[in-house]
């Protein structure tokens, strides 16, 4: 029997009410809370009621009304008789009386039957999660709240059996249950760190996710180091690749708007996935994870990039001299990341290096652009960027300047000159800008200066003087003579990784960006540039009413890349992806140790949550703001090292409540 048939065949309103799974009777019920009277014998009969367990409170009041309130066990509830019981116990302890044995047990203590019976009762505090009911079409539906409730004495409470529990945890917001062909098993239900009773159960209860919950959505994996976050991310990647393989059309063959999904629920186009691998565990097999690298499972679909030259990897570098805008963008990102500012630095970072729309090679706009780019390339040359085969620049000067610029020698840049000569040309221009008559005459004749504001900013940066005549010296080009930028440059002429990677993602490839050997500045620069390039391309297609395929971004150690919690800058690319990515079909999956380390703009737009062990109440308080995670905050603090790896509390987009899950292990070698 397939998944669909097995779950749809469960009649929860009949199969959920089994006498051997009876737990107790509620003595308080409201729209969001229930208190249940339970006894030791009933708890023993159902093999315990762990915190987080799903219970069903069936309505017994009238014939013809079939409904069951879904409860989650949380904690002990106080009974009105508790004080009397405690007083009696204390008296027995003082008298050294034996109160061993539970009600119904064969083992007898020295207490009389009535006292032992009274002592066996306790209260159970439960959360109301919703209600199952049979509608007019004789179908069972689930509502995530209570439309009405009756007096508590009209209900009896049962623990969910394996079949019923599988039905519950695989519930969907649309009233259905898991069962689509694209559904993917991610793990099994696990209630607690202690599993004496759970291990005794013959049938594990499978938890399924629909990969569509992750496509174009934001997903978070939080937990301390070595609690299974990366394994969970790999399972999501695996599920996404499985659904991607069912796509029947490539994006390049579509020229008009199309639906996101085909009739069978598979995406219309293959899904592109890009992993920013800070620790190198996705691109490389590692002993710690028994060789479970994503690359090993999908070698035919994976392209790997690295900041260093390594066998099997493409190098993520660009030629700063030839890829003017991309290289300048990295420089500006570096300034921003390192908080490098100042009036002349800000002026330099604000120059416009985009080619003019006027393509006339003799026009004024082209002349100014050629001068500006040549002066910028001189800054790169002075800063130590290797030129390789790029050894000449060409731009229009003026005979008066050419004859005056270098004593005893005429230099004509319109015929092409070396970078060293160009540096001397521009440096002398700035040195004589206030003294050479040509420049004042040019202003009088044309109504504007020979050098516009952008060129002046670059001349300051190149010459290291803020004023003509060698006045007010500054660091200038030395600001970019740093290893973080020099290491991003290559002399090789090739397509930029910022252009190549989005193309691979459009084709449904898996791209792994190995950042494990890059310093934090390089990590942030590369990830930000790739995300922005992909985002901008998707936005352009959206504006042109062209279809986008789904693209999934995966961020390991996201706190190293994302804006901080209080960062309100919505122009940050990660904030933009979080807020606008859905309409562009861009998804974001991020993993980190602390909830509080992530920008609130991203958290508020996150739909899928996987929470492992957290070690302090500051983090759990932050988590309590979202969905019904408040039910689990105390248990998330408790941790059993080694036993709890992969034990998470999961809330997915289409599931109406949090489910405690033991995530399956990802195995690149399925035989392991």
BELRA-V278041 format. One record per residue. N is the residue number from 1. PSI is psi in degrees with one decimal (999 if undefined). D_CENTER is the distance of its C-alpha to the mean C-alpha in whole Angstrom. Layout:
BEGIN
n=<N;N>
psi=<PSI;PSI>
d_center=<D_CENTER;D_CENTER>
END
This chain:
BEGIN
n=<1;2;3;4;5;6;7;8;9;10;11;12;13;14;15;16;17;18;19;20;21;22;23;24;25;26;27;28;29;30;31;32;33;34;35;36;37;38;39;40;41;42;43;44;45;46;47;48;49;50;51;52;53;54;55;56;57;58;59;60;61;62;63;64;65;66;67;68;69;70;71;72;73;74;75;76;77;78;79;80;81;82;83;84;85;86;87;88;89;90;91;92;93;94;95;96;97;98;99;100;101;102;103;104;105;106;107;108;109;110;111;112;113;114;115;116;117;118;119;120;121;122;123;124;125;126;127;128;129;130;131;132;133;134;135;136;137;138;139;140;141;142;143;144;145;146;147;148;149;150;151;152;153;154;155;156;157;158;159;160;161;162;163;164;165;166;167;168;169;170;171;172;173;174;175;176;177;178;179;180;181;182;183;184;185;186;187;188;189;190;191;192;193;194;195;196;197;198;199;200;201;202;203;204;205;206;207;208;209;210;211;212;213;214;215;216;217;218;219;220;221;222;223;224;225;226;227;228;229;230;231;232;233;234;235;236;237;238;239;240;241;242;243;244;245;246;247;248;249;250;251;252;253;254;255;256;257;258;259;260;261;262;263;264;265;266;267;268;269;270;271;272;273;274;275;276;277;278;279;280;281;282;283;284;285;286;287;288;289;290;291;292;293;294;295;296;297;298;299;300;301;302;303;304;305;306;307;308;309;310;311;312;313;314;315;316;317;318;319;320;321;322;323;324;325;326;327;328;329;330;331;332;333;334;335;336;337;338;339;340;341;342;343;344;345;346;347;348;349;350;351;352;353;354;355;356;357;358;359;360;361;362;363;364;365;366;367;368;369;370;371;372;373;374;375;376;377;378;379;380;381;382;383;384;385;386;387;388;389;390;391;392;393;394;395;396;397;398;399;400;401;402;403;404;405;406;407;408;409;410;411;412;413;414;415;416;417;418;419;420;421;422;423;424;425;426;427;428;429;430;431;432;433;434;435;436;437;438;439;440;441;442;443;444;445;446;447;448;449;450;451;452;453;454;455;456;457;458;459;460;461;462;463;464;465;466;467;468;469;470;471;472;473;474;475;476;477;478;479;480;481;482;483;484;485;486;487;488;489;490;491;492;493;494;495;496;497;498;499;500;501;502;503;504;505;506;507;508;509;510;511;512;513;514;515;516;517;518;519;520;521;522;523;524;525;526;527;528;529;530;531;532;533;534;535;536;537;538;539;540;541;542;543;544;545;546;547;548;549;550;551;552;553;554;555;556;557;558;559;560;561;562;563;564;565;566;567;568;569;570;571;572;573;574;575;576;577;578;579;580;581;582;583;584;585;586;587;588;589;590;591;592;593;594;595;596;597;598;599;600;601;602;603;604;605;606;607;608;609;610;611;612;613;614;615;616;617;618;619;620;621;622;623;624;625;626;627;628;629;630;631;632;633;634;635;636;637;638;639;640;641;642;643;644;645;646;647;648;649;650;651;652;653;654;655;656;657;658;659;660;661;662;663;664;665;666;667;668;669;670;671;672>
psi=<130.7;176.2;-45.6;-49.8;-42.3;-39.7;-40.0;-20.8;-10.5;121.0;93.0;-28.0;-14.3;-49.4;-20.7;-14.0;79.9;132.5;-33.7;-4.6;13.1;133.1;-41.2;-167.1;135.7;143.8;1.2;136.6;132.8;-170.8;-26.5;-4.8;152.2;141.6;128.4;134.8;121.7;162.1;161.8;-38.4;-44.1;-39.9;-40.2;-36.5;-35.2;14.6;41.7;155.7;87.2;158.3;132.4;-6.6;145.0;130.3;157.3;123.3;106.4;140.3;125.2;2.6;-42.7;152.0;145.3;-11.1;113.6;109.5;152.7;123.4;127.6;124.8;154.5;124.6;131.9;-56.0;-178.5;141.1;143.2;133.4;151.9;-26.1;0.9;-41.3;-39.7;-41.3;-44.0;-42.9;-41.9;-42.2;-44.0;-39.7;-42.2;-40.8;-42.0;-32.4;6.8;39.8;149.3;117.3;26.0;161.5;141.4;163.2;130.6;-9.2;150.0;-26.7;126.3;137.0;-170.2;-5.6;153.1;162.2;-42.9;-45.4;-44.7;-40.4;-44.0;-39.3;-19.8;-10.8;147.2;171.0;150.4;121.8;129.3;149.2;137.4;120.1;-18.9;-161.9;139.1;136.5;158.0;125.1;-173.7;-21.7;15.1;28.1;146.3;129.0;160.2;131.3;136.1;18.5;-179.5;123.9;-30.0;156.3;152.6;178.8;143.1;-28.7;-9.2;4.9;151.8;144.5;136.1;147.8;143.0;131.0;174.5;-48.9;-44.5;-39.9;-40.7;-37.4;-41.6;-51.8;-17.5;23.8;149.2;153.8;-26.9;8.5;-9.1;-169.5;169.0;150.1;-2.5;154.9;-21.7;-7.9;148.4;128.7;121.9;-18.4;-160.8;155.1;134.1;122.1;-36.3;165.6;-43.2;133.2;37.4;-47.5;-36.0;-36.3;-24.6;-20.3;137.1;-40.9;120.3;147.4;113.3;142.6;127.9;146.7;153.7;118.6;-21.5;-22.7;-25.5;-24.2;122.0;9.2;173.2;130.9;139.0;138.7;112.1;143.7;159.5;164.5;138.4;35.4;5.4;16.7;-47.2;-37.2;-41.0;-43.2;-42.2;-36.1;-37.8;-40.8;-43.5;-45.0;-40.5;-40.0;-35.7;-42.5;-30.6;-35.7;-15.0;-5.7;139.7;-9.7;139.3;150.6;-33.0;-21.1;-3.5;128.4;-7.9;173.2;142.2;165.2;156.4;-34.3;150.7;175.0;-29.9;4.4;-5.5;152.0;146.5;-40.2;155.5;147.9;127.3;139.6;132.6;129.0;120.1;98.2;89.5;-31.7;-3.3;13.0;-10.8;-32.8;-23.5;138.8;142.0;145.9;-32.0;-35.0;25.4;37.2;25.7;61.6;141.9;-37.9;-36.8;-28.7;-30.9;49.0;-36.0;-17.8;-5.3;135.1;129.1;138.7;149.1;158.5;-10.5;158.8;114.9;147.7;132.0;0.5;144.5;141.8;130.8;81.8;161.4;159.2;104.5;-30.4;-33.5;-32.1;76.2;-55.2;-40.5;-44.6;-42.8;-35.5;-38.9;-38.4;-44.9;-39.1;-38.0;-44.8;-45.1;-43.0;-36.5;4.6;40.2;118.4;-170.0;156.4;-47.2;-31.0;-44.1;-39.2;-40.6;-43.7;-16.0;-0.2;153.4;111.1;14.4;141.1;141.4;150.8;-30.3;111.7;3.1;114.8;-15.6;2.8;162.1;-40.1;-42.2;-39.2;-45.3;-38.0;-43.4;-40.9;-44.4;-47.7;-36.7;-42.5;-38.3;-42.4;-30.0;-36.4;-43.2;-43.6;-47.0;-31.4;-8.0;11.5;127.3;135.2;-29.3;-127.4;-5.8;100.8;3.6;149.3;154.9;125.4;166.5;128.6;-148.6;142.9;-38.6;-42.9;-45.3;-39.7;-22.1;-9.3;-40.6;121.0;125.7;4.7;130.7;133.1;124.1;96.8;-16.9;-16.5;1.1;125.1;160.8;162.3;-34.7;-44.4;-39.3;-39.5;-46.3;-38.4;-50.9;-37.2;-39.5;-34.1;-47.5;-35.6;-37.3;11.0;-33.0;-12.1;-26.9;125.9;-27.7;-40.8;-39.0;-37.8;-38.2;-42.1;-42.2;-38.0;-32.2;-12.6;2.3;159.7;157.0;-40.6;120.6;179.5;-38.0;-45.8;-39.3;-41.8;-39.4;-37.8;-37.0;-45.9;-38.3;-46.7;-21.6;18.9;129.0;-22.0;149.0;154.6;22.4;51.6;142.1;72.4;142.9;177.7;-36.5;-128.9;-18.0;-18.7;-26.3;6.0;66.4;149.3;-33.9;-35.2;-41.5;-33.4;-12.7;-7.6;141.9;147.8;-13.8;138.8;114.9;171.9;137.9;143.1;-26.9;-22.7;-33.7;-43.0;-47.1;-33.1;-41.6;-40.6;-35.5;-28.2;2.8;23.9;164.2;120.5;127.2;118.8;104.1;106.0;13.6;-23.0;18.0;147.0;166.1;-35.6;-45.5;-41.5;-47.3;-39.9;-49.2;-47.8;-41.5;-42.6;-41.7;-43.9;-44.2;-40.6;-45.2;-42.3;-46.3;-38.6;-41.4;-40.5;-40.2;-42.3;-37.8;-43.5;-35.7;5.9;34.0;148.1;149.0;141.4;164.7;135.6;127.9;124.8;131.4;127.1;112.0;147.7;54.1;-24.8;-22.4;-18.0;-39.5;156.1;153.9;171.1;-42.7;7.3;114.3;9.4;101.7;-5.8;-12.7;134.0;-34.2;-36.9;-37.6;-40.9;-41.0;-40.1;-34.8;-7.9;-31.1;-44.4;-20.4;1.8;37.0;124.5;156.6;121.9;121.1;147.2;136.4;173.2;-31.2;130.9;-39.0;-10.6;-6.4;141.2;136.8;-27.7;-33.2;-44.5;-42.1;-17.4;13.5;128.2;-28.5;132.1;133.3;110.8;117.8;-156.4;131.1;142.6;7.6;157.4;-19.1;-41.0;-39.9;-32.7;-40.0;-39.6;-32.6;-15.1;-13.4;131.2;-141.7;35.8;-14.4;-25.6;-17.2;-0.3;-36.4;-38.3;-26.1;-26.8;-39.6;141.1;135.3;99.8;130.1;-37.4;-24.7;8.8;126.2;1.9;111.1;162.8;120.2;130.4;114.0;166.4;-41.7;-3.5;129.5;-7.5;166.8;138.7;129.3;125.4;140.4;108.6;135.2;154.4;135.0;130.8;112.8;-35.7;102.3;-11.2;-9.8;999>
d_center=<35;32;29;30;33;33;31;33;36;35;37;35;38;41;39;37;41;42;45;44;40;42;40;42;43;41;43;41;38;37;34;31;33;35;38;39;42;42;44;44;46;43;40;42;43;39;38;36;34;31;29;26;29;29;32;34;37;40;42;46;47;49;49;47;44;41;38;36;34;31;31;28;30;29;32;36;38;41;44;47;49;47;49;52;51;50;53;55;53;53;57;57;55;58;60;59;58;56;54;52;51;49;51;51;51;54;54;57;57;59;58;60;58;57;56;54;53;52;50;47;46;43;40;37;34;32;29;30;27;29;32;33;36;38;38;42;41;41;37;35;32;30;29;27;29;33;36;38;39;43;45;43;46;45;42;42;39;38;35;33;35;32;33;32;29;28;28;27;24;23;24;22;22;25;27;27;26;24;26;25;25;22;21;19;20;18;20;23;24;24;26;26;26;30;31;35;35;32;33;36;35;36;33;29;27;25;21;20;17;17;15;15;13;10;12;11;9;6;5;5;8;10;14;16;17;18;17;15;12;12;14;12;9;13;14;11;12;16;16;14;17;20;19;19;22;24;24;27;27;26;24;27;30;29;30;30;27;26;25;21;22;26;28;27;24;22;20;23;22;20;16;15;12;11;10;11;13;14;16;17;17;16;18;21;23;23;25;23;21;24;23;21;19;17;20;23;22;21;23;25;22;20;20;20;20;21;22;25;28;27;29;27;24;24;25;22;25;27;31;31;34;34;30;31;28;25;27;28;24;23;26;25;22;23;26;23;21;24;26;28;31;34;36;37;33;32;35;34;30;31;33;33;33;32;35;38;38;42;42;46;47;49;48;47;43;43;45;43;40;42;43;40;38;41;41;37;37;40;38;36;39;40;37;37;35;37;39;39;41;40;43;45;44;46;46;49;51;55;58;59;56;56;60;59;55;57;60;63;60;59;55;54;50;51;52;49;49;47;44;47;49;47;46;49;50;47;48;51;51;49;51;54;52;54;58;58;60;58;55;57;59;56;54;58;58;55;54;50;50;50;46;44;41;38;41;42;39;39;42;42;39;41;44;43;45;44;47;50;53;50;50;47;45;41;39;38;37;37;33;32;34;31;29;26;27;30;28;26;29;31;34;34;34;31;28;25;22;20;23;22;19;18;21;20;17;20;22;19;19;16;16;15;15;17;17;18;22;21;21;18;20;20;16;15;18;17;13;14;17;15;12;15;18;16;15;19;20;18;20;23;23;22;25;27;27;26;23;20;18;15;12;9;7;6;6;8;10;8;11;13;11;10;13;14;15;18;17;18;18;17;18;15;13;9;11;13;10;9;13;14;12;13;17;16;14;11;8;4;3;2;6;9;13;13;12;14;13;10;12;13;13;9;10;12;11;8;10;9;10;11;13;15;18;18;21;22;23;21;18;19;20;17;16;19;18;16;18;20;18;22;23;22;21;25;24;21;23;25;24;26;25;26;26;23;20;18;19;16;17;15;14;13;14;18;19;21;20;18;20;20;19;20;18;20;20;19;22;22;26;26;30;28>
END
